[in-house]
């Protein structure tokens, strides 16, 4: 799945739709008592939400890939080779495209380095995830997941973590905000998404 979202574009619904599909399927699985299906949907939903709130997934990767692939869309990447090696007009152009993507400070290299930095920052640290507050539960029952997700998305975007990382690498400020703001926010949203499904299954309102 392509777990990317443009925080500046309110019409970018692809990832939100994926999450809603997982929520619907999870609710149905809970109603049916299908434990395996419920676990599958809960896990993939958590994955999609985590990616959607992670700054590295706010970079317009699809547009950049199309640019480097001479305007060819993602649907043309049919083989493992297509997904790893970028084309070019000639050998030199191909090398330049692949360096821009895979080389030092390249598009995908920076993406992987940022996510590895998050993992390294959290290793050995106690996560300061807050308990779900009654107001959070009331709001998701009233306003729905998308409204809260987009609020969290904007809260994370203003931190500008990925831009700072691309410019200066991993800094103390990045590590602090990742530990104290980013990760707790992700945990809260995943928990609220699961909670909403449990509430809907309890009400047996799914259709």
VOGU-3710 file (C-alpha; in Angstrom, 3 decimals, decimal comma):
1> xxxxxxxxxx> 0,000/0,000/0,000  1,118/3,572/-0,786  0,884/5,161/2,681  1,597/8,779/1,737  -0,505/11,898/2,317  -0,156/15,567/1,419  -0,952/17,503/4,623  -1,509/20,686/2,618  -4,136/19,130/0,362  -7,531/18,578/2,053
11> xxxxxxxxxx> -8,670/16,686/-1,057  -5,994/14,004/-0,651  -8,219/11,176/0,606  -6,390/8,053/-0,602  -4,790/7,181/2,741  -7,871/8,213/4,734  -9,972/5,905/2,555  -7,565/3,019/3,201  -7,831/3,574/6,952  -11,636/3,736/6,768
21> xxxxxxxxxx> -11,675/0,465/4,812  -9,622/-1,173/7,564  -11,991/0,272/10,174  -15,036/-1,084/8,391  -13,444/-4,525/7,981  -12,289/-4,569/11,605  -15,785/-3,703/12,820  -17,313/-6,480/10,714  -14,685/-8,944/11,973  -15,476/-8,011/15,582
31> xxxxxxxxxx> -19,199/-8,514/14,942  -18,491/-11,912/13,349  -16,073/-12,981/16,088  -13,394/-13,503/13,429  -10,269/-13,073/15,549  -7,742/-13,649/12,760  -9,403/-11,111/10,459  -9,733/-8,602/13,281  -6,022/-8,918/14,090  -5,094/-8,476/10,433
41> xxxxxxxxxx> -7,217/-5,356/9,974  -6,150/-3,840/13,315  -2,469/-4,311/12,458  -2,678/-2,888/8,930  -4,804/0,003/10,145  -2,149/0,827/12,762  0,505/0,644/10,045  -1,415/3,050/7,787  -2,069/5,541/10,597  1,553/5,435/11,751
51> xxxxxxxxxx> 2,832/6,044/8,242  0,280/8,800/7,666  1,449/10,713/10,735  5,165/10,113/10,126  6,822/13,191/8,535  8,777/11,103/6,020  5,443/10,088/4,492  4,421/13,698/3,880  7,081/14,126/1,189  5,526/14,049/-2,333
61> xxxxxxxxxx> 7,319/10,814/-3,253  4,913/9,770/-5,995  5,393/13,039/-7,881  9,181/12,842/-7,462  9,244/9,259/-8,729  7,209/10,205/-11,788  9,652/13,034/-12,458  12,669/10,722/-12,187  10,911/8,089/-14,316  10,255/10,528/-17,153
71> xxxxxxxxxx> 6,585/10,991/-16,366  5,757/7,284/-15,971  3,316/6,555/-13,131  3,678/4,054/-10,323  1,516/1,555/-12,212  4,408/1,005/-14,639  6,655/-0,402/-11,895  5,742/-4,045/-12,481  8,890/-5,945/-11,483  11,340/-5,766/-8,545
81> xxxxxxxxxx> 13,899/-4,328/-10,966  11,448/-1,570/-11,967  10,969/-0,682/-8,296  14,689/-0,539/-7,529  16,333/0,870/-10,661  15,188/4,116/-12,241  15,301/4,552/-16,021  17,011/7,331/-17,955  17,422/8,739/-21,461  20,965/7,350/-21,536
91> xxxxxxxxxx> 23,433/5,698/-19,167  24,603/8,977/-17,633  21,036/10,197/-17,132  20,064/6,875/-15,531  23,009/7,072/-13,128  22,061/10,636/-12,177  18,429/9,652/-11,522  19,420/6,679/-9,382  21,908/8,773/-7,414  19,215/11,386/-6,744
101> xxxxxxxxxx> 16,976/8,612/-5,448  19,393/6,209/-3,729  22,585/8,234/-3,238  23,767/10,272/-0,259  20,906/12,592/0,762  18,821/10,979/-1,971  15,027/10,846/-1,769  14,706/7,275/-0,493  17,988/7,321/1,436  16,744/10,306/3,436
111> xxxxxxxxxx> 13,395/8,583/3,997  15,032/5,444/5,399  17,520/7,457/7,457  14,738/9,481/9,093  12,742/6,383/10,037  15,888/4,679/11,325  16,555/7,777/13,424  13,082/7,482/14,951  13,757/3,854/15,863  17,158/4,717/17,324
121> xxxxxxxxxx> 15,697/7,594/19,349  13,069/5,332/20,905  15,379/2,410/21,645  15,836/2,103/25,388  13,503/5,016/26,159  10,217/4,773/27,969  7,379/6,025/25,773  5,351/8,836/27,304  2,046/7,808/25,774  -0,875/9,419/27,586
131> xxxxxxxxxx> -3,967/7,441/28,477  -6,987/8,078/26,302  -9,003/10,848/27,904  -12,811/10,783/28,075  -12,860/13,927/25,913  -10,899/12,078/23,181  -13,367/9,207/23,267  -16,323/11,577/23,179  -14,849/13,500/20,266  -14,158/10,454/18,102
141> xxxxxxxxxx> -17,687/9,182/18,736  -19,068/12,604/17,795  -16,723/13,801/15,034  -15,264/10,565/13,658  -11,704/9,436/13,035  -10,888/11,601/10,008  -11,420/14,876/11,870  -9,075/13,851/14,682  -6,529/12,399/12,271  -6,335/15,645/10,305
151> xxxxxxxxxx> -5,939/17,633/13,541  -3,031/15,427/14,585  -1,567/15,659/11,083  -1,448/19,459/11,267  -0,058/19,351/14,807  2,828/17,232/13,505  3,343/19,193/10,285  4,031/22,477/12,099  6,965/20,806/13,874  8,691/20,650/10,456
161> xxxxxxxxxx> 10,723/17,631/11,531  11,497/16,230/8,090  12,705/19,534/6,687  15,072/19,989/9,613  16,317/16,426/9,282  16,958/16,846/5,549  18,962/19,982/6,282  20,826/19,184/9,488  20,471/15,466/10,164  19,304/14,084/13,489
171> xxxxxxxxxx> 19,340/16,813/16,153  18,487/16,948/19,833  15,341/18,911/19,041  14,234/16,255/16,568  14,865/13,488/19,073  12,974/15,337/21,813  9,951/16,181/19,669  9,846/12,661/18,237  9,846/11,128/21,700  7,560/13,638/23,432
181> xxxxxxxxxx> 5,127/14,689/20,675  5,222/12,549/17,521  5,126/9,052/19,013  2,515/9,795/21,727  0,300/11,406/19,074  0,580/8,336/16,831  -0,199/5,977/19,717  -3,249/8,050/20,652  -4,648/8,054/17,117  -4,131/4,317/16,628
191> xxxxxxxxxx> -5,858/3,650/19,943  -8,761/5,951/19,046  -9,205/4,262/15,665  -9,397/0,857/17,355  -11,746/2,280/19,981  -14,109/3,657/17,330  -14,350/0,210/15,727  -15,086/-1,407/19,093  -17,813/1,157/19,790  -19,407/0,615/16,379
201> xxxxxxx> -19,290/-3,145/16,806  -20,884/-2,788/20,248  -23,686/-0,699/18,819  -24,071/-3,181/15,933  -24,712/-0,272/13,587  -22,379/-1,394/10,851  -24,141/-1,974/7,531
//
